[in-house]
Amino acid sequence: MTSDIMTIREVAAYLKLTEKTAYRLAAEGEIPGFKVGGSWRFRQADIDNWIEQKKANEAQ
């Protein structure tokens, strides 16, 4: 079973960021995520949608 839930390390690699930057963006609400037991988690679909929104905003 594959999961579409990513850790901070996985989302950082997915977005080609450092873990520190991914954590800061999550804490500031810049990237969509949620905490489980104090650890950040991210749905890949939410991250993909966020990327598409960013691209659309850049095009305007």
Summary of the structure (lengths in Angstrom):
residues: 60
radius of gyration: 11.6
end to end distance: 39.0
largest distance: 39.0
contacts: 139
relative contact order: 0.20
helix: 55%
strand: 18%
